[in-house]
Amino acid sequence: MEKLTDVTRELMTERFGHDSIISLATVEAGIPYVRSVNAYYEDGTFYVITYGLSNKMRHISQNPTVAISGDWFTAHGEGVNLGYFGKPENTEIAGKLKIAFAAWIDNGHNNFEDVNTCILGIRLTDGILFSHGTRYDIDFSSNE
């Protein structure tokens, strides 16, 4: 396994540095749960707008280890509740999410006045990326 290289960094940004649908798996009481989420990738982390009281966030609060899959990429990571979408510390990433998710962010599905509307960060630890017949085994944790 190798650390994130310029080639894999570019491939990840090209493939996921916009609104992307990924599968997110969590575990509760030994039972796996998987769901599709809209995500935006940047610098080793996927970002998801979600609800702090949802099952996925409850699962992650009990066990932050998650798995994801999407577009010829699978990975493990740590789910981190970054808190309320509108808090000052989230201004920069919230602005990027507003741009990435512009097609649907204001469709009424999200209530940005609700402090439980939060950002989930999925900090990748390791992953496998396939591109044009090449397999890349990536150690994201070595990039910190």
Phi, psi and omega per residue, in radians:
M1 nan 2.380 -3.139
E2 -2.055 2.768 3.109
K3 -1.218 2.940 3.109
L4 -1.069 2.141 -3.136
T5 -1.777 3.042 3.073
D6 -1.032 -0.681 3.141
V7 -1.144 -0.870 -3.110
T8 -1.232 -0.573 3.082
R9 -1.081 -0.785 3.134
E10 -1.149 -0.734 3.114
L11 -1.097 -0.764 3.142
M12 -1.116 -0.754 -3.139
T13 -1.164 -0.743 3.119
E14 -1.089 -0.742 -3.057
R15 -1.383 -0.637 -2.995
F16 -2.192 0.047 -3.120
G17 -1.415 0.700 3.127
H18 -2.805 -3.060 3.117
D19 -1.094 2.004 -3.113
S20 -2.265 2.498 3.033
I21 -1.631 2.147 3.053
I22 -2.209 2.765 3.004
S23 -1.621 2.344 3.142
L24 -2.094 2.137 -3.138
A25 -1.938 2.367 3.057
T26 -2.231 2.991 3.118
V27 -2.316 2.407 3.010
E28 -2.403 2.221 3.131
A29 0.910 0.682 3.100
G30 1.361 0.046 -3.130
I31 -1.858 2.179 3.105
P32 -1.371 2.522 3.070
Y33 -2.243 2.380 3.127
V34 -2.322 2.503 3.096
R35 -2.609 2.752 3.074
S36 -1.581 2.405 3.127
V37 -2.381 2.664 2.978
N38 -1.414 2.308 -3.085
A39 -2.448 2.722 3.081
Y40 -2.229 2.300 -3.098
Y41 -1.824 2.424 3.012
E42 -2.760 2.218 3.003
D43 0.864 0.887 3.043
G44 1.462 0.101 -3.122
T45 -2.337 2.379 2.954
F46 -1.668 2.481 3.129
Y47 -2.084 2.376 -3.084
V48 -2.328 2.368 2.986
I49 -1.558 2.236 -3.086
T50 -2.608 -2.983 -3.123
Y51 -1.976 2.243 -3.044
G52 -1.064 -0.372 -3.139
L53 -1.757 0.184 -3.138
S54 -1.272 2.844 3.106
N55 -1.043 -0.723 -3.110
K56 -1.046 -0.707 -3.128
M57 -1.268 -0.583 3.059
R58 -1.122 -0.797 3.120
H59 -1.028 -0.823 -3.086
I60 -1.140 -0.587 3.111
S61 -1.149 -0.501 3.129
Q62 -1.521 -0.571 -3.118
N63 -2.634 1.750 -3.039
P64 -1.284 -0.137 3.126
T65 -1.279 2.178 -3.121
V66 -2.255 2.913 3.010
A67 -2.255 2.573 3.088
I68 -2.304 2.825 3.098
S69 -2.682 2.459 3.060
G70 3.074 2.402 3.014
D71 0.790 1.063 3.082
W72 1.073 0.651 3.110
F73 -2.525 2.325 3.008
T74 -2.287 2.609 -3.085
A75 -2.809 2.872 2.960
H76 -1.956 2.719 3.099
G77 -2.889 -3.098 3.095
E78 -2.001 2.159 3.081
G79 -1.437 2.288 -3.110
V80 -2.292 2.172 3.067
N81 -1.364 1.937 -3.124
L82 -1.464 -0.022 3.067
G83 1.594 -3.000 -3.066
Y84 -0.901 2.310 -3.132
F85 -0.918 -0.691 -3.026
G86 -1.583 0.091 -3.116
K87 -1.292 2.620 -3.050
P88 -0.939 -0.653 -3.124
E89 -1.124 -0.347 -3.120
N90 -1.730 0.087 -3.051
T91 -0.954 -0.822 -3.076
E92 -1.132 -0.902 -3.107
I93 -1.226 -0.592 3.096
A94 -1.078 -0.685 3.097
G95 -1.095 -0.714 3.108
K96 -1.167 -0.667 3.121
L97 -1.182 -0.637 3.094
K98 -1.057 -0.669 3.109
I99 -1.261 -0.853 -3.096
A100 -1.090 -0.650 -3.068
F101 -1.804 0.389 -3.054
A102 -0.959 -0.554 -3.085
A103 -1.131 -0.414 -3.060
W104 -2.424 -0.124 -2.972
I105 -1.048 -0.548 -3.102
D106 -1.865 0.532 -3.115
N107 -1.476 0.110 3.131
G108 1.662 -0.127 -3.141
H109 -1.287 -0.538 -3.129
N110 -1.803 2.441 3.051
N111 -1.992 1.697 -3.066
F112 -1.345 -0.057 3.014
E113 -1.481 -0.344 -3.125
D114 -1.424 2.108 -3.110
V115 -1.148 -0.191 3.075
N116 -1.471 -0.136 3.018
T117 -1.328 1.984 -2.959
C118 -2.287 3.033 3.064
I119 -1.915 2.198 3.021
L120 -1.692 2.159 3.016
G121 -1.763 2.282 3.077
I122 -1.946 1.703 -3.114
R123 -1.442 1.938 -3.056
L124 -1.212 2.503 3.072
T125 -1.915 -0.751 3.122
D126 -2.683 2.687 3.141
G127 -2.833 2.910 3.086
I128 -2.186 2.143 -3.119
L129 -2.077 2.295 3.060
F130 -1.926 2.340 3.094
S131 -2.612 2.095 3.083
H132 0.861 0.821 3.065
G133 1.435 0.037 3.129
T134 -1.911 2.373 3.082
R135 -1.759 2.267 3.087
Y136 -2.037 2.049 3.044
D137 -1.679 2.001 -2.967
I138 -1.973 2.264 3.014
D139 -1.751 1.688 -3.119
F140 -1.256 -0.474 -3.063
S141 -1.185 -0.382 -3.118
S142 -1.397 -0.006 -3.097
N143 -1.686 0.073 -3.084
E144 -1.430 nan nan
